[in-house]
Every structure is written in C-alpha cells, then in structure tokens.
C-alpha cells in the first residue's frame, strides 16, 4: 500500500493525534497546521461562519488549500442535546458562548451548569468533513455514519483524566457501560474520537 500524505486543517494537537492514529491503518500520513508553521509557513485565520458542521468544514478546507496548494481536509462538529430548548442547543458553537470563545475549564463550567439545570444530558456529535484533493476533486460528507453514538454529559468530570482540547470528554459517559469515556479501552476511545464513517469516507476515495 502506497502512503498518501494529507494535511489535516487543524491546530488542535489532540484531534490531530486521534486522526493520525486511525488513518495510518489506511496508509495515510497526516500532518497538521502546526507542522507547517514549524516549517515557516504562515497559517491563515479562517472565520468559521458556517451554519452547519459541513459549512465550516468546507470553509476551512478551501482556505487551507488556497494557502498551501496541497491535498487538505478539514472536519467540523456540532453538539446536540435531546432534551433542551432550541436556543440552548450548542450546534456548531460548542466552544463559543454569547460570542466569546471559552477555555477548556470554562467549557466544563458552562456545560456543567446546563446539566445542573436540565439533568444529565443525552448528547451526540454530528460530524462533517471536506477534502480538497485539487480544484477539480472536492469531496465532502455529513451523514449519519459520521455521527457519534449518543452519550451522557454529566456535571461531574472524571476525577483523574483531562485532555487538553477535549474538555467535554472528561464529562462524557458511555451509555452502554455507564463508564466515563476515559475509562474505556484505548481502541474504543479512538473510535469515539474519529468515527468509522470518516474511515469509510477516505476508503472510497483513496484506497
């Protein structure tokens, strides 16, 4: 299997690590924006003004392709709860509340407050991806196979494990086992971080 090298349009090292671990099984080498920054590239700021995860993924992938002229993909997610009013739904604004970007700890405090108000929240992530191979080959998807399984969000974070860049994972509980995500086996954690639908997306295009 020939190795394919792709740029993942993210500066989040936790997301990069999870994606790199899963895609290497398909012979795909993944680099991130910080790798290019270390080589002296200027990284453009991309305003995530899309109304859906796919809209934001498309904005980022196209901007990074224009900047670097290399195959690039970007992902975006929206967080949705089953039992809260529409005005409270985070959607694509998971980290931004009232126009302000929250730190990891501020996110735990904010969402913990929602749990205190509504009780443990049944949640899911809707995920999207846009992959720009070149000007004539652009692939994108946001379908149910890319959604996370439903999970519970609690206001009591894991007592021992916190991962920078994934603040809500420490508050997430697997509905099947009742365990915190961070108490699951490593291969199960990888699957939660990068859904199988993302792997099938690349398999159809590159493998």
C-alpha positions as CSV (number, residue, x, y, z in Angstrom):
1,X,0.0,0.0,0.0
2,X,1.4,3.3,-1.0
3,X,1.4,6.0,1.6
4,X,-0.7,9.1,0.9
5,X,0.2,12.4,2.7
6,X,-2.6,14.7,3.7
7,X,-2.8,18.0,5.6
8,X,-5.4,18.0,8.3
9,X,-6.6,21.6,8.7
10,X,-6.4,21.8,12.5
11,X,-4.2,23.2,15.1
12,X,-5.7,21.1,17.8
13,X,-3.0,18.5,18.6
14,X,-5.4,16.2,20.4
15,X,-7.6,16.0,17.3
16,X,-4.5,15.5,15.1
17,X,-3.2,12.7,17.2
18,X,-6.6,10.8,17.1
19,X,-7.0,11.3,13.4
20,X,-3.3,10.3,12.7
21,X,-3.7,7.1,14.7
22,X,-6.8,5.9,12.9
23,X,-5.8,6.9,9.3
24,X,-2.4,5.3,9.4
25,X,-4.3,2.0,9.2
26,X,-5.3,3.1,5.7
27,X,-1.7,4.0,4.7
28,X,-2.5,7.8,5.1
29,X,0.1,10.0,6.7
30,X,-1.4,13.0,8.4
31,X,0.3,16.3,9.1
32,X,-1.3,19.3,10.9
33,X,-1.1,23.1,10.7
34,X,1.5,23.3,13.4
35,X,3.8,21.1,11.3
36,X,3.6,23.7,8.5
37,X,4.1,26.5,11.0
38,X,7.3,25.0,12.2
39,X,8.5,24.9,8.6
40,X,7.9,28.7,8.3
41,X,4.5,28.7,6.7
42,X,2.1,31.5,7.6
43,X,-1.2,30.0,8.7
44,X,-4.3,31.9,7.6
45,X,-7.1,32.7,10.1
46,X,-10.4,31.2,8.9
47,X,-13.6,32.6,10.3
48,X,-15.9,29.6,11.0
49,X,-19.1,31.4,9.9
50,X,-20.9,28.3,8.5
51,X,-24.3,27.5,10.0
52,X,-23.7,23.7,9.9
53,X,-20.7,21.5,10.6
54,X,-20.3,20.9,6.8
55,X,-20.3,24.6,6.1
56,X,-17.5,25.2,8.5
57,X,-15.5,22.2,7.2
58,X,-15.8,23.5,3.7
59,X,-14.7,27.0,4.6
60,X,-11.6,25.7,6.3
61,X,-10.6,23.1,3.7
62,X,-10.9,25.6,0.8
63,X,-9.0,28.3,2.7
64,X,-6.1,26.0,3.6
65,X,-6.0,24.5,0.0
66,X,-5.7,28.1,-1.4
67,X,-2.9,28.9,1.1
68,X,-0.8,25.7,0.7
69,X,-1.8,24.1,-2.6
70,X,-1.6,20.6,-1.2
71,X,-4.3,17.9,-0.5
72,X,-6.1,19.0,2.7
73,X,-9.1,18.0,4.7
74,X,-11.0,19.7,7.5
75,X,-13.6,18.5,9.9
76,X,-16.2,20.2,12.0
77,X,-18.7,19.0,14.6
78,X,-21.9,20.2,16.1
79,X,-23.1,19.1,19.6
80,X,-26.8,18.4,20.0
81,X,-28.8,17.5,23.1
82,X,-32.1,15.6,23.1
83,X,-33.9,17.5,25.9
84,X,-33.1,21.2,25.9
85,X,-34.7,24.2,24.2
86,X,-33.5,25.1,20.7
87,X,-32.0,28.3,22.0
88,X,-29.7,26.3,24.2
89,X,-28.5,23.9,21.5
90,X,-24.7,24.4,21.0
91,X,-24.7,23.1,17.4
92,X,-21.5,24.4,15.7
93,X,-20.9,26.9,18.5
94,X,-19.7,24.3,21.0
95,X,-16.8,26.4,22.3
96,X,-18.3,29.9,21.7
97,X,-21.0,31.1,24.0
98,X,-22.5,34.6,23.8
99,X,-19.9,35.5,21.2
100,X,-16.9,34.6,23.4
101,X,-14.6,31.6,22.9
102,X,-14.3,29.6,26.1
103,X,-11.2,27.9,27.6
104,X,-11.3,24.2,28.4
105,X,-12.2,24.9,32.0
106,X,-14.8,27.5,31.1
107,X,-16.4,24.9,28.9
108,X,-16.6,22.4,31.7
109,X,-18.2,25.0,33.9
110,X,-20.7,26.2,31.3
111,X,-21.9,22.7,30.3
112,X,-21.8,21.5,33.9
113,X,-24.3,24.4,34.5
114,X,-26.6,23.1,31.8
115,X,-26.5,19.6,33.3
116,X,-27.4,21.1,36.7
117,X,-30.4,22.9,35.1
118,X,-31.7,20.0,32.9
119,X,-30.2,16.9,34.4
120,X,-27.7,14.6,32.7
121,X,-28.0,15.4,29.0
122,X,-28.3,12.8,26.2
123,X,-25.9,14.1,23.6
124,X,-24.5,13.4,20.2
125,X,-22.0,15.0,17.8
126,X,-22.9,15.5,14.2
127,X,-19.7,15.4,12.2
128,X,-18.7,16.6,8.7
129,X,-15.7,16.5,6.5
130,X,-14.5,18.3,3.4
131,X,-11.5,17.0,1.5
132,X,-9.9,19.1,-1.3
133,X,-7.5,17.0,-3.5
134,X,-7.3,19.7,-6.1
135,X,-9.5,22.3,-7.8
136,X,-11.4,19.6,-9.7
137,X,-11.7,17.0,-7.0
138,X,-13.5,18.1,-3.8
139,X,-15.3,15.6,-1.6
140,X,-17.5,16.2,1.3
141,X,-19.9,14.4,3.6
142,X,-22.1,14.9,6.6
143,X,-24.2,11.7,7.0
144,X,-25.5,9.6,9.9
145,X,-22.5,7.2,9.7
146,X,-20.3,10.1,10.9
147,X,-22.5,10.9,13.9
148,X,-21.2,9.8,17.3
149,X,-23.3,7.4,19.3
150,X,-25.5,9.0,21.9
151,X,-23.8,9.6,25.3
152,X,-24.5,11.2,28.6
153,X,-23.0,14.5,29.6
154,X,-22.6,14.9,33.4
155,X,-21.6,17.8,35.6
156,X,-19.1,15.7,37.5
157,X,-15.8,15.5,35.4
158,X,-13.6,12.4,35.5
159,X,-11.6,12.6,38.8
160,X,-8.2,11.9,37.2
161,X,-8.1,12.4,33.4
162,X,-8.3,15.6,31.5
163,X,-7.1,16.0,27.9
164,X,-6.3,19.5,26.5
165,X,-8.5,20.3,23.6
166,X,-11.3,17.8,24.5
167,X,-12.8,19.3,27.7
168,X,-16.2,17.7,27.4
169,X,-14.7,14.2,27.0
170,X,-13.9,14.3,30.8
171,X,-17.7,14.8,31.4
172,X,-18.9,12.2,28.9
173,X,-20.3,8.8,29.9
174,X,-20.8,5.8,27.6
175,X,-24.5,4.9,27.8
176,X,-23.8,1.2,27.2
177,X,-21.4,0.6,30.0
178,X,-22.0,3.6,32.3
179,X,-18.3,4.3,32.2
180,X,-16.5,7.6,31.6
181,X,-15.0,7.7,28.1
182,X,-11.6,7.9,29.7
183,X,-12.2,4.6,31.4
184,X,-12.9,2.7,28.2
185,X,-10.3,0.7,26.3
186,X,-7.9,2.6,24.0
187,X,-9.3,1.3,20.8
188,X,-12.8,2.3,21.9
189,X,-11.6,5.8,22.7
190,X,-10.1,6.1,19.2
191,X,-13.4,5.2,17.6
192,X,-15.2,7.8,19.6
193,X,-12.6,10.4,18.6
194,X,-12.8,9.5,14.8
195,X,-16.0,7.8,13.8
196,X,-15.9,4.8,11.4
197,X,-17.8,6.9,8.8
198,X,-14.7,9.1,8.4
199,X,-12.6,6.0,7.6
200,X,-15.1,4.8,5.1
201,X,-15.1,8.3,3.5
202,X,-11.3,8.0,2.8
203,X,-11.5,4.4,1.8
204,X,-13.9,5.2,-1.0
205,X,-11.6,8.0,-2.3
206,X,-8.1,6.9,-1.7
207,X,-7.8,3.2,-1.0
